[in-house]
């Protein structure tokens, strides 16, 4: 387990991180949610030992930080080298094994082709991200810190990376902390969620519980929904058989029951997450 205790970082009068206490457990994927400038990268850099905290503690399972692998801000690849050559160089830098079998194992681990010899500048963004993940895995870490790993990926690349991270957590018992400013990226992958705002940890708990707590928008698809009188008491927008409605999670079951009593045939009800309102309305100073 990685544990931070009242971790703080101050630059002059600016508190980049303010008494953050959290735990990262092995075998689980944790989400770190926050807008740009919330302190996500600062937290990652302190856990990795790249910058020192102003106050507080970081408790690691080992004295050496080799137990932590990370991708922070950008994957710093050598674009003129192949994937294998990149792994060789980074393994040399980290005094890790450079045997062909060890490097090929890393490529296989992140689902990159062994026979691809061209420069990584030709790779898709998703392939570059997976190569960055392979580099972070060079020392067989117990924990991975991934800073905005889904940024810029297309849906296919995002899903492939999510599947890979799930496998690493379950099969290799690696504890993973993934940061993002988009709740949609963390919703389906993380078990635990930490929410940062202006350097402070404003909420933590099970991801599904936090999302359910703050859910206010739902998309209901139903036949003849436009004829319903039950939805008139709520802010809503109708398009054909779809209605987007603003309602609390507590009141939703009663609304659905009213629709059924009106003879409305409900096909689906999906929670929407306009997460920009979470920070501006729930916790803004």
Secondary structure, DSSP 8 states (H G I E B T S, - for coil): -EEEEEEEEEETTEEEEEEEEEEE-TT-EEEEE--TTSSHHHHHHHHTTSS--SEEEEE-SSSSGGGEEEE-SS----TTS-HHHHHHHHHHHTT----HHHHHHHHHHTT--TT--S-GGGS-HHHHHHHHHHHHTTT--SEEEEESTTTT--HHHHHHHHHHHHHHHHHH--EEEEEES-HHHHHTT-SEEEEEETTEEEEEEEHHHHHHHH--EEEEEEETGGG-SGGGGS-EEEETTEEEEE--HHHHHHHHHHHHHTT-EEEEEEEE--THHIIIIIS--
